[in-house]
Amino acid sequence: MTKRDAQREATRQRLVDAAVESLIEEGYAASTTLAVQRRAGVSRGALLHHFPTREELFGAAIGQLVERNEQAVRRELAQAPADPDPVARGLQVLRSAFASPSFGAELELWAAARTSKELRAVLRRAEGAARRDLYRVIGEVLGPEVTGSPAYPMVADLTVQLLRGMAISDVLYREAADQEPLLEQWATVTRMILAARP
């Protein structure tokens, strides 16, 4: 890689980092291309060279948000107390990680894509790899006893949807204790599904 290529890549990364930080700290509406450009400390030309549209910029940012979300899961897993029940422990770890600011920023991008065909198209492309990573991480958290079940793919899908819904509810109702019974109920249902013979 030439020095110029390295400089270009460093500028691009600075823009992506600035977009991610802006999304987490300020939210989607305030994260204009001008705000990101200023935060990154680059020229308008440099921004447009790397990301001609706001949608392309946030499409690049989603990959870094996903990485942060995976790191949040790993942090929660490392801090989680030992529990003989891998389902209860795994769901609690995932619930805590899904409440992270980076996951909230990712969900906010999804919500913005509802009214933006361009953003929706960019996010769908970027989310393909992200989805595989998410399910791989969920499998690592729940462990081989759970992932070895023929019912695991269904459990994983339903768990992701439940946790996303809970994260959206957190926007208005941040009292996590109110949702703990729901998580416990899902753990009970999950154990029943996993224990059922195919």
C-alpha positions in Angstrom: 0.0 0.0 0.0 1.4 3.4 -1.0 1.5 6.3 1.4 -1.3 8.0 -0.5 -3.5 4.9 -0.3 -2.8 4.7 3.4 -3.8 8.3 3.8 -7.0 7.7 1.9 -7.8 4.7 4.0 -7.1 6.7 7.2 -9.4 9.5 6.1 -12.2 7.0 5.3 -11.8 5.3 8.6 -11.9 8.7 10.4 -15.2 9.5 8.6 -16.7 6.1 9.6 -15.5 6.5 13.2 -17.0 10.0 13.3 -20.3 8.8 11.9 -20.5 6.0 14.5 -19.7 8.4 17.4 -22.3 10.9 16.1 -25.0 8.2 15.7 -24.4 7.0 19.3 -24.0 10.4 20.9 -26.3 12.6 18.9 -28.7 10.3 17.1 -29.6 9.8 13.4 -31.4 13.1 12.9 -28.5 15.2 14.2 -25.9 13.1 12.3 -25.8 15.1 9.1 -23.0 14.7 6.7 -21.8 18.2 7.7 -21.8 17.2 11.4 -19.8 14.1 10.6 -17.4 16.0 8.4 -16.7 18.5 11.1 -16.3 15.8 13.7 -13.8 13.9 11.5 -11.9 17.1 10.7 -11.9 16.5 7.0 -12.8 18.6 3.9 -16.1 18.4 2.1 -14.3 17.0 -0.9 -12.8 14.2 1.2 -16.2 13.3 2.6 -17.8 13.2 -0.9 -14.9 11.3 -2.4 -15.4 8.4 0.1 -19.1 8.7 0.7 -21.1 10.5 -2.0 -24.3 10.1 0.0 -25.3 10.1 3.6 -26.8 6.6 3.1 -23.4 5.2 1.9 -21.7 6.8 5.0 -24.2 5.1 7.4 -24.0 1.9 5.5 -20.2 1.8 6.2 -20.9 2.8 9.9 -23.3 -0.1 10.4 -20.3 -2.6 10.2 -18.5 -0.8 13.0 -21.7 -0.7 15.1 -22.1 -4.4 14.6 -18.5 -4.9 15.8 -19.2 -2.8 18.9 -22.3 -4.8 19.6 -20.3 -8.0 19.4 -17.8 -6.5 21.8 -20.6 -5.6 24.2 -21.8 -9.2 24.2 -18.3 -10.5 24.9 -17.9 -8.0 27.8 -21.3 -9.0 29.3 -20.4 -12.7 28.9 -17.1 -12.2 30.7 -18.8 -10.4 33.6 -21.8 -12.7 33.9 -21.8 -14.9 37.0 -21.7 -18.7 36.5 -25.1 -20.3 36.1 -25.8 -24.0 35.5 -28.6 -22.9 33.2 -27.1 -21.8 29.9 -30.4 -20.5 28.7 -31.0 -18.1 31.6 -27.4 -17.0 31.6 -27.3 -16.5 27.8 -30.5 -14.6 27.7 -29.4 -12.3 30.5 -26.1 -11.6 28.7 -27.8 -10.9 25.4 -30.4 -8.7 27.0 -27.7 -6.6 28.7 -25.7 -6.3 25.4 -28.8 -5.4 23.4 -29.3 -2.4 25.7 -25.9 -0.9 24.7 -25.8 2.6 23.0 -24.3 1.1 19.9 -27.2 -1.3 19.5 -29.6 1.5 20.0 -27.9 3.4 17.2 -28.2 0.4 14.9 -31.9 0.2 15.7 -32.3 3.9 15.0 -30.8 3.5 11.6 -33.3 0.7 10.9 -36.2 3.0 12.0 -34.9 5.7 9.7 -34.8 3.3 6.8 -38.6 2.9 7.0 -39.0 6.2 5.1 -35.8 6.1 3.0 -35.5 3.6 0.2 -31.9 4.5 -0.3 -30.9 3.9 3.3 -33.0 0.7 3.4 -31.1 -0.7 0.3 -27.7 0.2 1.8 -28.5 -1.3 5.2 -29.9 -4.5 3.7 -26.6 -5.0 1.9 -24.6 -4.2 5.0 -26.8 -6.3 7.4 -26.2 -9.6 5.5 -22.8 -10.2 7.0 -23.9 -8.6 10.3 -26.8 -11.1 10.6 -24.4 -14.0 10.3 -22.1 -12.5 12.9 -25.0 -11.9 15.3 -26.1 -15.5 15.1 -22.6 -16.8 15.5 -22.2 -14.7 18.7 -25.6 -15.8 20.0 -24.5 -19.4 19.5 -21.3 -18.8 21.4 -23.2 -17.2 24.3 -25.8 -20.0 24.6 -23.2 -22.8 24.1 -23.2 -26.2 22.4 -25.8 -27.7 24.7 -28.4 -25.2 23.2 -27.0 -24.9 19.7 -26.9 -28.7 19.3 -30.7 -28.9 19.5 -32.6 -29.3 16.2 -34.9 -26.5 17.5 -32.0 -24.0 18.0 -32.4 -22.0 14.7 -36.0 -21.2 15.6 -35.0 -20.3 19.2 -32.3 -18.1 17.9 -34.6 -16.3 15.5 -37.3 -15.7 18.1 -34.8 -14.6 20.7 -33.3 -12.0 18.4 -36.8 -10.6 17.6 -37.8 -10.5 21.3 -34.6 -8.8 22.3 -34.9 -6.2 19.5 -38.5 -5.5 20.6 -37.4 -5.1 24.2 -34.6 -2.7 23.1 -37.2 -0.6 21.3 -39.4 -0.6 24.3 -36.5 0.6 26.4 -36.7 3.9 24.5 -39.9 4.8 26.3 -39.7 2.5 29.3 -36.2 2.2 30.6 -37.2 0.4 33.8 -35.5 -2.9 32.8 -37.0 -4.6 35.9 -40.4 -4.3 34.3 -39.3 -6.6 31.5 -37.4 -9.2 33.5 -40.5 -11.4 33.9 -40.8 -11.4 30.1 -37.3 -12.6 29.8 -37.8 -15.3 32.4 -41.0 -16.4 30.6 -39.1 -16.6 27.3 -36.4 -18.7 29.1 -39.1 -21.1 30.3 -40.6 -21.4 26.8 -37.1 -21.8 25.3 -36.3 -24.7 27.6 -39.6 -26.4 26.6 -38.9 -25.9 22.9 -35.3 -27.3 23.2 -36.5 -30.3 25.3 -39.3 -31.3 22.9 -38.5 -34.2 20.6 -38.5 -33.3 16.8 
